Amino acid sequence: MSSLYLALKNLLFKPLNGLLSVLLFALSIGLLSLLANLRLQADEQFDNNLAGIDLVVGAKGSPLELVLNSMYHVGYPTGNVTLGEVKAFFNPRHPIVEAAVPLSLGDSYRGYRIVGTTPDLLDWYGTSVGEGRVFAKDFEVVLGAEVAAKNKLGVGDSFRSSHGIVDEGEDRIEHDDDFKVVGILAPSETVLNQVILTTNQTYWHSHETHEAAGGDDDADDHAGHDHGDHEGHDHAGHDHSGHDHADHAADAPTSLLDADPDKEITSLLIKYKNASSFQALSFPRNINENTDLLAANPAYEISEVRRQFDSGQRILGILVLAITVVSALSIFIALYASLRERRYELALMRSLGAGRGKLFSIIVAEGLLVAIAGYLVGMLLSHGILAVLASNIDGEFRYELDPWRFITAEAWLLLVSLGIGFLAAVIPAIQASNTDIGDTLTEN
């Protein structure tokens, strides 16, 4: 009989002896796999969504919140800014700014954010329309691939938006403006999978209609209203039956340079002409010190998030290392104790012709089997936790996390597992191969 078969039989004869070893080993391997997956997928999300953007400009507040909301669509807007405050950034003759893309946020559809912007945003994220066409008129929208799939929407369908960026279910306040789907983005590994894109003018028309419908009192209420946060705003009783989208499409300016300077946007994404120039390096500081705007460097802010993530990962890494050492010791102790109980059996095998190498290979095979079992259970544990996290992240933040993706690090973990199993078993295996036949049989 093969050494592997005999080792499996020995483990199954008293399964509880090795169960603790398998569980401890599975816990350490599972945590290592979980950390590696989270780190890799988080880094990919961060990198893909940086999109070569050099600067984010918005209302005063937290720079990290501004970057996360504008580029990753997590959290709430810090406020709005007027076109008059940022119009200079759209000037093609600007000495520092090569291009600027405006964002208007504040509405959603079933929890998916509606983003007022320009078609240039697709090029910045390296995304294209997979079906239909890009939006060209107001109240035309292009859906992210996930938005279309989850809500079963296709080109030609219509829907109505809700005030606010969180899906409040039956309590949501729904606009009376119909959005028409004219395109669906091809699937990509960017945040555009989870958003709905339309024109900035659509955002203005939608909110101006509410002001007009509410009369002077309602207009006064809107004067101090921050369009970045609509959660508590009540639009009940507003009538939009006379709203004409065609008029808005005809009146829409061809450039935001031509728009009313009092119009508001949430933030501005900027690319530099030369990111390494001295002017570009000092540009954010000049904006923050000399204007009422906030300029945030997305690469720096995301590096801070990664630094905090690394700190937590190091602490968890120390814990995982301790568990791994304990699990290796557990395998060693289990095999050593089993060896003492089976001394007579091993001596009898020697007397029947089994060589020292045979006994050595049987004990080593037991250690490797425990390690493989721990690895498999650890993988199930790791990806099971990822599946739970994926559903929560998708529900709360509309972010994708692939729970069943296997990464290169997990293949290395298998090799590490086999190495630990071998090292834990090698001393008991040497002792088994050196079993003295005469003394052992005489003792029993």
N, C-alpha and C positions, 0 to 999 in steps of 0.2 A: 504494500500500500504506500502511496505517496506521502511525503512529509506534510504537505498541505492538508490532505484528507485527515490524517491523524491529528494534526493541530486543531482542525475544525471540530472534530469529534471531542477532543479534550475540552475545548471551550464550551461546547454545548452540553457536556455532561454536567457541569456545574456553572450554569450561565450567570448566576448572581455574583460569582466571584469576579468576573470581568465587567459586570454592568457598570459599577461605579467608575472604573477606568474609562470605559467607553463614553459615559456621560460627561466626565470631566474633560476628556480630550475633545469631545464634540463641542463643549462650551467654548473652549479656547479657540478651536479652529473656526467655529461659527462667528465669534466676535471679530477675529482677524478678517474673515471674508466680508463681514458686514462693514467694517471700517474701510476696507479697500474699495468696496463697491460704492459706498457713499462718497468717498473722497474722489474717485475717478469720475462718477457721474456728476457730482457737484462742480468739479473743475471743468468738465466739458460744457455744462450749462453756462457757467460763468464766462468761459472763453468764447463760446459760440455767440453769446448775446452781447459781448463787448463790441462786435461788429465794426471795429476800427474807429469807434467814436472817441474823440479826444476830450470833449467837454459837454457837460449838461448844465444848462442855465435855467433857473426858475426863481420862484419866490423864496425869500429868506426863510431859513429853517435848518433842518438837519441835512448836511450834504449826502450822508448815506441814505437817508429816506428818499431824497430827491433822485439819486441814482437807481435805487431799487425800484421805485415806483415808475420812473420814466423808461428804464431800460429792461427791467425784469418783471414789471407789472405786479409787484408785491407791495402790500401796504397801501397807504393813502397819500394823495397829493399834498404837498406842503402849502399849496395855494395857487393863485393865478397871477399872471403878469399881463400887462397890456402890450399890444403890438408896438405902440409908441416907444416902449422901453427897450424892445429888442429888435426894432425894425432895421437898425444899422447892421445887424449880423446877416441880413439877407442881401446886402449890397454886394454885387459881384466884384466890386473894386475894393472890398475890405482888405487891408494889408495882411491880416492874419487868417481870417476865416475863408476857407475854400467853399464850403457848403453848409447849409443849416436846414434842418427838418423840424417843423413845429409839431407839437403834440397837444391835443385837447382831450382831456380825460374827465370822467365824471358820470358816465352812463354805462349801462351793461345790458346784456341779454342772458338771462338764466345764469348769472354769475360770471359770464365771459365779458371782458371789458371791451367797450366800443372806443376805438382810438381815432380821433380826428387827426389827419395828417396829410401828407402828399405821397404820390406813388414812388418818390425817390427812396422812401423807407425800405421798399422791397429790395432795391439794388444794394442798399447798405448791408442788409442782412443776408444777401446772396440767395434770396428766395424769389420764385417766379410763380405766376398763375398757372395752375395745373389744369383748370377747367374754366371756361368762360373768358372774361377779360378783366382788366383792372378798372376800378371805379373812375368815372369821368364826370359825373354830375352829382349834385347834392342828393343825399338820401339813397345813393347807390353804395353798396358795401361789398367788400371782398372778405370771405370767411377764412380763418385758419383751418387747416385740415382737421384738427381735432374738434373744433367748434361745429363744423359741418357734419362730421361723423356722429358725434354725441347727440346732436339735436336733429339729425336726419333732415338737414336742409340741403337743397340743391339750387342750381342756377335757375332763376325765375321765381323762386319762393319769396314770400314777404314775411316780416315780423315786426313787432313793436318793441322798443327799448324800454328799460326801467331806469328810474332815477337812482343814482348811487352805483357803487361798484361791488356790492355784496348782494347775492340772491336772497331776498327776504321771503321767498315763497308767496303765500297768499297775501301777505302784507305789503308786497312791493307796489310802488307807485308807477304805473305804466303810462308812457307817453302815448299820444294819439297819432303820432307821425308813423307812417309805414316806411320801413326800410326794404329796399329791393335787393336781393342777392344777384350780383352780376358776375361773380367769379369766386373760385375756391382755390386757395393756395396749394401748391404741391407740398407734400409732407416734408418737413425739415427738422433739424435738431436745434431749433431756435424757439424763442418765446412767441414768434408769430403764429405758431401752431394753435395758440390758445387765445387769440384776440380777433376782433372784428374791425376792419379798417374802412374808413370813409373819409370824407373831406372835412377840413376844419370848419368850412362854412356851414356844413350840416349841423355841427355842434352849436354854432351861433344861432342858426335859424330855429332849432329845436327849443333853445332856452329863451330866445327873444319872444317866441310865440306864447310861452307861458307868462312872460311879463306883460305882454299886451293883453292877453285874455284876462289877467287878474286886475286890470285897471290901475289907477294911480297908486292905491295902497299897496298892491302887490308889487308894482314897480319899485316903490320905496323899499319894500322888504328885500328886493333883489339887489338894491344898490350896495348893500353891505354883505351880500351873500357870497361865500367862497365856493365857487363851482367845483373845487376839488373834493368837497365833502357834502354829499347830498342826502345823507342817510335820514336826516330828520325833517326834510323839507316836504311840505304837504301841497300837492297839486290837485287835490280833489275839487271837482266842479269846474275845471278849466275846459273850455270848448275849443277844439281845433278843427271843426268841420269845415271852416273856410280856408284852411291852409292850402296853398298852392305850391307844390314842389317845383313845377315847371318855371314859375316866376323866379324862384330862388336860383334855379340852375342858370337862367338867363342873366341874372344880376350878379352872379358870382364873379369876383375879380379874377383875372388870369394870374395875378401875382399878389402875394401878401403885402408886397411893397405898396400896392394900390388900395389896400383895405383901410377901413377906418382905424386910426391909431388907438381908439378907445376899446376896440375889440380885444378880447382876452384869450390867451392860450395858457396851457398848464406849464409847459416847459419847452425847451429848445435843445435839440441834439446838434452838435457842431463837430465838423472835421476841419483840421488846420491845413493850410497850404504847406507849411513846414513845421512839423511838430517839435523838431529839435532846435529851432531858432530861439534866441534869447527872448524875443518879443512873445513868442508862444508860451515859453516857460513862465513868464511873469504875467501873462494875460489873465489867468483866473484871479490872482491876487489883486490886480488893478480893478477888476469888476467888483470883487467883494468889498474893497476898501472905498471905492469912489462912486458906487451906484447902490440902488435899493435892491439889486438882484443878487442871487446866490449862484456862484459858479463852482461846480464840483467836478473833480477829475475822476472819471469812472474807474480807471485802472488802479488808482491809489485807493479809492474806497473799497473796491473789491479785494485788493491785497490785504486790507485791514480785516475784512471778513475772513479771508483765508488764514490770516495769522491767528485770529481767535479760534478758528476751527482747528488749526494745527495744535494749539495749546491744549484744547480738550482732547484731541486725538493722542497727544503724548501721554496724558494722564491715563486715558483708557488703555494705551499701549503697555504701560507699566503693569496695570491690572491684568491684562491678557497674558503678559509674560509670566507673571506669578502663577496664574492658573495653568499655563502650559507646563511650567516646572512641576507643579503639584500633580498634574495629570501624568507626566512622564514617570514621576516617582510612584504614582499609583499603579501604573502598568508594571514597573519593576517589582514592587512589593507583591502584587497579585501573582506574578510569574514565580517569584522566589518562594512565596508561601505554597503555591501549587507544586513546585519542585520538591519541597520537603515532604509533601504528602505522597508524592509519586516516586520516591526513591526506589522502592522495591519493584515497581512496575518498569522503571527505566533499567534497573539492573537485570531484570528478567529478559527485557528486549536485547540487552547486550549478550546475555547467555545464549539467546536464540540466533545470534549472528548479526545483529544490528551493530554497525560500526559507530565510532565516536562522531563522525560527520553526520550520521543519520539523526542521532539524538540532538546534536547541535542545531541542525536544520529544523527539527520539529519545534523546539522552543523558540527559535527566531521566527518561524512561521506564525506561532501564536501571537507574538508581539506585533508582527506586521498585520495580522488579521484584526487585532484590537484597534490598531491605528487606522486601518482602512474603514472599519465600522464607525469609529469616531469621526473620521473625515466625512463620510456620507451623511451621518446624522447632523454633523455641523453644517454641511451645505444646506440641508433641508431647513435647519433652524435659521440660518442666515437669510436665505431667500424667502422663507416664510415671513420673517420680520420685515424684509424689504417690501413684500406684497402688502402688508398692513400699512407701512409707511406710505407706499405709493398711493393707496386709496385715500389716505388722509391728506396728503400733499395735493393730490389732484382736486379733492373736494374743497380744501381751504384756499389754496394758492393757484389752482389751475396749472400746476407744473407737472411735467412728466418724469416718472422714475420707472425704469424698466426692471422689475423684480426678478425676472428669469434670465437675465443676461449674465453669461459666464465670462469672466475676464481672465487675462493671462496670469494675474497674481494668484488665482485659485488653482491653476495648474502647478505653480511653484509650491503652493500650500500642500498639494498632494505629495510632492517630493519631500517636503519638510516633515510631513506626517510619517512617511515611510522611514525617514532617517531617525526620527524620535522613537518610533516603534522598534527599530533595529537596536538603537543604543540602549533602550530600556531592557531589551531582552538578551543582550549579548553576554552579560555576566551570568545570569541564570543558565544560559545555553552552554557556556564554558564549564560551569559546574556540572551540568547534566552529562556533558560529553566525557567528563573525568570521573564519572561514577565508578567506584570500586565494586566489582561484581561480588567478590568473595565476602567482603565485610558486610555489604548491604544484605545479601541473601542470608548470611549467618545471623544478623541482627533480627531478621524477621522469621 
